[in-house]
Structures are given as structure tokens and as C-alpha cells.
Amino acid sequence: MELINIDHRGGRYEFLLEQAYNSNISTDDVVDYIEQKRQAILSERRAETEGLHKIIEDFGPVTCGLRNDRIDDIVKAIVRDKSIDSIEELRSRITDDFIPRIESYILWSFYNQTTNDLIEHYFIGHQNVVPTLRKIRNIDFFLRVRGTLIPFDLKITHISEDFFDMYSQGLIPNPTEHPDAFRLAQNRNSETRSIKAFYRVRKSRLSLPNYGSFSKKELLDALLASQDKESIRYVKTAFETRKAMIGDISSDLEKLEWWNFKYQGERLFANNNRLFLFFAYTDAFEDGRPIKGKLSIIKGAVQELLDDIENTPIHTIRYLYEKDPALTGDYRAQALSLLITDSKQ
């Protein structure tokens, strides 16, 4: 608005957009204006996060303790528990169960938001990135790629165990006219099914616990605890297979991008261009998000990605979304990814 001498104070958002669109301002004019503000933007954001690197370095192990940010679920579990028969027991449940989980949730939320903010700084300080002057929904920055500016939303997450299952079963490319880029192979067992099949056959002989709600990690831990030689060899092979799978995924990131579009939650659904940062442990069947705290490793990886952005493939992701009837449809978006791995041990 300053460039076309329009007073933007108190103006309606839609009106201001229309005035800017109908003006003779070019993309280069806008970028030049942003570049004039870049150092001020960077200084302001660095000031906001001063000292946070040190906090993250000293944070220690982090776990969320809550599913889908639903604090109310813990409250309901306590207030609806009819087995509580005294005020002392109620207070004990609050002290021993509720408070530790809420504390864990607050610590995780702080860790999660702070690392997101710090990692975003590694992007907006690079010459191939054009930052936004304010927060814009679903756009964190623009990338300069082969003479074009492309908007991207930065998504920082881990590789889901559900994706490992699907990838281990096999993802086959669909014809280009199909709304989904990939389909699931039908003639192979998933990682979970393979582990459960091995466990089920040996459950009685080894007196293994019931496994209905067990995660892959819990299944493998129980097999190791049995001290059965065959089971120990199987677990070793399972870890080797997982490590090899992560290596394959690192050169096959389009499938991982597709999965994260297709199976995104309906509450925060968006069909926008995304730059994914994925985290995974190569030696553990665990959520890789704690790797977000390895900020020096991440900074180097981001720098390397952006330095070579001209040669980095940007995928056009086709996906059929079906998780919400109101959103069901064929979608397309652009994506690129960076997979950062680490050892748990």
C-alpha cells in the first residue's frame, strides 16, 4: 500500500487486496520491498527467541502424554471413574496421574513450538527464501526456484508408523490420470502384520503377554525380554529391515509427501504447497520428533537443501482426500522434503 500511496490504516482487507491487485506493482517491486525489510524482520524474530537455543539444548527427554491435544480426555477419565470412593483417592489420582501428564504436555508443547520457531529462522535467513512480512495462513515463506517464486508452508513432523506399514507393504505408482499418485500393493504383509504374526506363533510357548493393543516397540521389547534365541535374531532382523527401509524412503520421498497430504487430519485440512521436514530414528521403533532438538544438525541440512534448491526436485502431488465428506475430492499441491535421521542410542 505504501508503494501505491494508499492509506491502509482501517481499510477493509478485501478492498486493500483489490487495490493492490489492480495496481501496476510488479512481483519484483514487492520482493524488493520485502528485501528492504529483511534485516529488520530477522532482527525482530531473533530477539523473540534469544536464549531459547540454550533451553532446548538442556531440555532432556520429551514426551507428549496426550493424544490430539485433548486435555479434556484426562479430565473425563477421572471425573467419570465410578471406582473412586473417597476424596483422598480423588486427590491422589489428580496428583499422581493428571498433574504429571499435564506437566508433560506443557513441556512438550513448549519444546515443539520453540523448535519450530528456531528451525523456521534457518529458512528465512537464506538468500533463496523470501520471508513474509507478517503471518499468512498456510504460507511461511517463498522459495526462489529457477526464476520463480513458490509459496510454501513449513511442516515439521516425524514419519508415522502407519506410513512405515504402508511403505513396507508396497506403494505402486498409479497412471497419471488417476486422482491418487499411488496405490497399495495387496500381496505383501505390512511391518506390523509381520511382527504380530511372528509374536502370535510363539506367544504360548514363550508365555508372552497379550498383545492386542501393543505397539511395534512393545511387541519387539516383549520378544527380547523372553531371551529366546530365535526371537532375539528376529528382533535384530526387524531393526535392520527398518533401517534399510528408512534408507529407501530417503530416496523415495514423493511417497512420504503423498501420504502426508492424503491422510492429513480433517480438522486442520489444507491443500497448500508444503516443505516437509521429516524426522526418523534409524535404530528405534519410536517417534522421531525429539530429533527436532538437534538444532545444529538441522541447520546444516537446511543450509545444504537451500544452497542447492535449483537442483532439488519439487513434486506435484496428486491425492484423493476422503476423510471428511465435506472435503472429499481430487487435489494437487507442490511439495519437497528433507529427511533428517539420527540414532536413538
Phi, psi and omega per residue, in radians:
M1 nan -0.616 3.094
E2 -1.088 -0.643 -3.087
L3 -1.181 -0.448 -3.115
I4 -1.998 0.301 3.009
N5 0.993 0.771 3.065
I6 -1.966 2.247 3.109
D7 -1.258 1.943 -3.066
H8 -1.584 -0.101 -3.078
R9 -1.222 2.096 3.123
G10 1.396 0.017 -3.126
G11 -1.335 2.595 3.091
R12 -1.193 2.459 -3.075
Y13 -1.012 -0.817 -3.099
E14 -1.112 -0.684 3.128
F15 -1.115 -0.772 -3.130
L16 -1.128 -0.687 3.087
L17 -1.078 -0.750 -3.134
E18 -1.107 -0.737 3.131
Q19 -1.109 -0.737 3.131
A20 -1.152 -0.721 -3.121
Y21 -1.123 -0.672 -3.084
N22 -1.492 -0.023 3.138
S23 -1.420 3.078 3.119
N24 -1.684 0.319 3.108
I25 -1.244 2.307 3.124
S26 -1.649 2.929 3.056
T27 -1.043 -0.700 3.127
D28 -1.073 -0.660 3.107
D29 -1.077 -0.765 -3.126
V30 -1.135 -0.775 -3.135
V31 -1.116 -0.732 3.109
D32 -1.053 -0.693 3.128
Y33 -1.134 -0.759 3.113
I34 -1.097 -0.710 -3.126
E35 -1.101 -0.573 3.085
Q36 -1.122 -0.485 -3.105
K37 -1.674 -0.117 -2.979
R38 -0.964 -0.895 -3.065
Q39 -1.095 -0.640 3.100
A40 -1.148 -0.688 3.109
I41 -1.094 -0.841 -3.108
L42 -1.100 -0.736 -3.134
S43 -1.111 -0.720 -3.141
E44 -1.122 -0.763 -3.094
R45 -1.267 -0.591 3.081
R46 -1.166 -0.665 3.115
A47 -1.106 -0.645 -3.139
E48 -1.132 -0.504 -3.051
T49 -1.937 0.252 -3.128
E50 -1.054 2.273 3.127
G51 1.529 -0.175 -3.078
L52 -1.295 -0.511 3.079
H53 -0.973 -0.767 -3.103
K54 -1.124 -0.700 3.120
I55 -1.072 -0.777 -3.124
I56 -1.144 -0.694 3.120
E57 -1.057 -0.593 -3.079
D58 -1.698 0.159 -2.939
F59 -1.201 -0.669 -3.067
G60 1.421 -3.008 -3.098
P61 -1.070 2.498 3.125
V62 -2.261 2.396 3.007
T63 -2.415 2.591 -3.065
C64 -1.347 -0.963 3.140
G65 1.471 -0.087 3.124
L66 -2.365 2.555 3.103
R67 -1.781 2.243 3.082
N68 1.005 0.540 3.061
D69 1.026 0.500 -3.024
R70 -1.724 1.472 3.095
I71 -1.091 -0.603 -3.097
D72 -1.060 -0.458 3.127
D73 -1.088 -0.669 3.120
I74 -1.191 -0.730 3.128
V75 -1.049 -0.829 -3.127
K76 -1.071 -0.685 -3.116
A77 -1.058 -0.576 -3.140
I78 -1.457 -0.852 -3.028
V79 -1.227 -0.351 3.137
R80 -1.742 0.071 -3.133
D81 -1.419 1.810 -3.082
K82 -1.332 -0.092 3.113
S83 -1.400 -0.238 3.102
I84 -1.258 2.097 -3.020
D85 -2.148 0.237 3.073
S86 -2.731 2.718 3.116
I87 -1.141 -0.528 3.119
E88 -1.137 -0.738 3.127
E89 -1.160 -0.678 3.112
L90 -1.066 -0.817 3.138
R91 -1.123 -0.624 3.102
S92 -1.122 -0.730 3.116
R93 -1.104 -0.702 3.127
I94 -1.117 -0.789 -3.095
T95 -1.222 -0.746 -3.003
D96 -1.533 -0.436 -3.051
D97 -2.008 -0.991 -3.019
F98 -1.153 -0.953 -3.038
I99 -1.075 -0.807 3.112
P100 -1.048 -0.658 -3.126
R101 -1.253 -0.643 3.081
I102 -1.173 -0.719 3.093
E103 -1.052 -0.785 3.115
S104 -1.063 -0.706 -3.138
Y105 -1.138 -0.742 3.129
I106 -1.124 -0.775 3.120
L107 -1.070 -0.785 3.134
W108 -1.110 -0.747 -3.120
S109 -1.094 -0.719 3.085
F110 -1.096 -0.832 3.136
Y111 -1.041 -0.793 -3.087
N112 -1.105 -0.865 -3.110
Q113 -1.177 -0.733 -3.098
T114 -1.145 -0.794 3.115
T115 -1.132 -0.641 3.060
N116 -1.013 -0.818 -3.116
D117 -1.116 -0.761 -3.120
L118 -1.157 -0.710 3.130
I119 -1.149 -0.672 3.114
E120 -1.048 -0.593 3.113
H121 -1.050 -0.598 -3.138
Y122 -1.119 -0.459 3.117
F123 -1.440 -0.914 -2.962
I124 -1.240 -0.216 3.077
G125 -1.506 -0.099 -3.068
H126 -1.525 2.549 -3.075
Q127 -1.177 -0.358 3.115
N128 -1.556 0.130 3.126
V129 -2.078 2.312 3.030
V130 -1.842 1.988 -3.100
P131 -1.320 2.848 2.976
T132 -1.559 2.611 -3.121
L133 -1.390 -0.303 3.082
R134 -2.608 3.013 3.118
K135 -1.182 2.230 3.086
I136 -2.149 2.265 -3.093
R137 -1.037 2.232 3.059
N138 1.194 0.193 3.028
I139 -2.357 2.048 3.083
D140 -1.686 -0.544 -3.138
F141 -2.972 3.050 3.058
F142 -2.024 2.482 3.064
L143 -1.798 2.398 2.993
R144 -1.503 1.936 -3.093
V145 -2.317 1.987 3.076
R146 0.839 0.859 3.065
G147 1.391 0.104 -3.103
T148 -2.152 2.531 3.024
L149 -1.696 2.157 -3.115
I150 -2.107 2.181 3.110
P151 -1.311 2.476 3.111
F152 -2.423 2.543 2.970
D153 -1.784 2.201 -3.133
L154 -1.436 2.128 3.120
K155 -2.054 2.081 -3.088
I156 -1.976 2.041 -3.016
T157 -2.730 -3.072 3.107
H158 -1.943 2.954 3.027
I159 -1.425 2.114 -3.092
S160 -1.211 2.557 3.040
E161 -1.078 -0.532 3.087
D162 -1.135 -0.630 3.088
F163 -1.199 -0.726 3.088
F164 -0.979 -0.704 3.108
D165 -1.090 -0.820 -3.101
M166 -1.161 -0.723 -3.124
Y167 -1.158 -0.694 3.136
S168 -1.174 -0.522 3.101
Q169 -1.313 -0.501 3.101
G170 2.002 2.192 3.059
L171 -2.010 2.163 -3.038
I172 -1.925 2.310 3.112
P173 -1.089 2.400 3.033
N174 -1.557 2.803 3.005
P175 -1.010 2.664 -3.038
T176 -1.074 -0.430 3.141
E177 -1.381 -0.172 -3.131
H178 -1.363 2.455 -3.113
P179 -1.158 -0.463 3.080
D180 -1.743 2.342 -3.118
A181 -1.200 -0.497 -3.059
F182 -2.391 2.798 3.033
R183 -2.363 2.803 -3.064
L184 -1.518 2.320 3.030
A185 -1.196 2.584 -3.026
Q186 -1.882 -0.097 -2.984
N187 -1.931 0.317 3.131
R188 -2.335 2.571 3.073
N189 -1.353 2.570 3.030
S190 -1.348 2.956 3.111
E191 -1.022 -0.796 -3.131
T192 -1.099 -0.814 -3.128
R193 -1.085 -0.676 3.136
S194 -1.120 -0.782 -3.130
I195 -1.157 -0.752 3.138
K196 -1.144 -0.628 3.129
A197 -1.115 -0.761 3.100
F198 -1.097 -0.774 -3.107
Y199 -1.107 -0.780 -3.058
R200 -1.084 -0.726 -3.107
V201 -1.112 -0.546 -3.051
R202 -1.812 0.014 -3.033
K203 -1.007 -0.890 -3.085
S204 -1.197 -0.813 -3.069
R205 -1.083 -0.642 -3.081
L206 -1.715 0.069 -3.115
S207 0.935 0.824 3.141
L208 -1.386 2.645 -3.137
P209 -1.233 2.822 3.048
N210 -1.024 2.519 -2.939
Y211 -2.151 0.193 -3.025
G212 -0.901 -0.758 -3.089
S213 -1.811 0.183 -3.082
F214 -1.244 2.473 2.957
S215 -1.393 2.994 3.080
K216 -1.032 -0.741 3.133
K217 -1.043 -0.771 -3.124
E218 -1.161 -0.646 3.082
L219 -1.100 -0.826 -3.112
L220 -1.190 -0.653 3.095
D221 -1.094 -0.703 3.133
A222 -1.160 -0.675 3.099
L223 -1.130 -0.732 3.100
L224 -1.113 -0.713 -3.107
A225 -1.134 -0.390 3.130
S226 -1.205 -0.346 -3.116
Q227 1.064 0.324 3.063
D228 -1.330 2.248 -3.040
K229 -1.081 -0.736 3.131
E230 -1.099 -0.714 3.136
S231 -1.162 -0.689 3.113
I232 -1.089 -0.733 3.096
R233 -1.114 -0.696 -3.140
Y234 -1.101 -0.782 -3.141
V235 -1.077 -0.728 3.104
K236 -1.032 -0.760 3.115
T237 -1.137 -0.668 3.133
A238 -1.078 -0.713 3.109
F239 -1.191 -0.694 3.108
E240 -1.121 -0.691 3.122
T241 -1.141 -0.743 3.116
R242 -1.078 -0.776 -3.139
K243 -1.074 -0.739 3.111
A244 -1.135 -0.663 3.133
M245 -1.097 -0.724 3.113
I246 -1.093 -0.664 3.059
G247 -1.072 -0.723 3.106
D248 -1.146 -0.734 -3.127
I249 -1.082 -0.640 -3.098
S250 -1.064 -0.438 3.085
S251 -1.842 0.248 -3.069
D252 -2.467 0.749 -2.946
L253 -1.216 -0.340 -3.133
E254 -1.045 -0.637 3.124
K255 -1.159 -0.674 3.113
L256 -1.180 -0.700 3.079
E257 -1.080 -0.825 3.136
W258 -0.991 -0.814 -3.119
W259 -1.027 -0.723 -3.089
N260 -1.261 -0.428 2.983
F261 -1.341 -0.874 -3.005
K262 -1.133 -0.642 -3.040
Y263 -1.899 0.353 3.074
Q264 -1.132 2.638 -3.129
G265 -1.159 2.514 -3.091
E266 -1.215 -0.476 -3.097
R267 -1.091 -0.656 -3.112
L268 -2.019 0.475 -3.098
F269 -1.000 2.402 3.026
A270 -2.700 2.416 3.074
N271 -1.823 1.365 -3.090
N272 -2.245 2.761 3.076
N273 -1.086 2.431 -3.067
R274 -2.345 2.415 2.947
L275 -1.884 1.937 -3.072
F276 -1.619 2.384 2.846
L277 -1.941 1.973 3.139
F278 -1.821 2.519 3.100
F279 -2.154 2.474 3.124
A280 -2.688 2.441 2.975
Y281 -1.458 2.402 3.123
T282 -1.551 -0.174 -3.061
D283 -2.306 0.439 -3.128
A284 -2.705 2.485 3.053
F285 -1.573 1.116 -3.067
E286 -2.412 2.720 3.065
D287 -0.978 2.213 -3.067
G288 -1.513 0.070 -3.057
R289 -1.077 -0.491 3.068
P290 -1.036 -0.300 3.087
I291 -1.099 -0.325 3.107
K292 -0.968 -0.398 -3.139
G293 -1.371 -0.182 3.120
K294 -1.444 1.209 -2.928
L295 -1.158 -0.620 -3.129
S296 -1.177 -0.662 3.083
I297 -1.131 -0.772 -3.124
I298 -1.130 -0.751 -3.135
K299 -1.019 -0.769 3.120
G300 -1.129 -0.708 -3.137
A301 -1.168 -0.702 3.110
V302 -1.130 -0.761 3.118
Q303 -1.023 -0.775 -3.136
E304 -1.117 -0.734 3.123
L305 -1.070 -0.839 -3.061
L306 -1.265 -0.576 3.089
D307 -1.059 -0.592 -3.066
D308 -1.901 0.473 -3.027
I309 -1.091 -0.477 3.132
E310 -1.104 -0.495 -3.096
N311 -1.827 0.108 -3.107
T312 -1.563 2.203 -3.141
P313 -1.185 2.324 3.015
I314 -1.914 2.085 -3.032
H315 -1.578 2.464 2.940
T316 -1.635 1.968 -3.034
I317 -1.647 2.137 3.010
R318 -1.756 2.284 3.113
Y319 -2.643 2.523 3.059
L320 -1.710 2.034 -3.121
Y321 -1.686 2.256 -3.035
E322 -2.373 0.158 -3.045
K323 -1.359 -0.310 -3.134
D324 -2.432 2.125 -3.113
P325 -0.951 -0.591 -3.116
A326 -1.251 -0.333 -3.104
L327 -1.934 -0.060 -3.067
T328 -0.989 2.309 3.119
G329 2.924 3.073 3.092
D330 -1.592 2.294 -3.093
Y331 -2.276 2.759 3.016
R332 -2.428 2.512 3.079
A333 -2.723 2.834 3.098
Q334 -1.724 2.585 -3.102
A335 -2.654 2.601 2.874
L336 -2.508 2.829 -2.942
S337 -2.493 2.744 3.000
L338 -2.317 2.128 3.110
L339 -1.818 2.124 3.141
I340 -2.001 2.145 -3.097
T341 -2.004 2.803 3.122
D342 -2.734 2.889 3.069
S343 -1.645 2.374 3.108
K344 -1.281 -0.610 -3.067
Q345 -1.383 nan nan
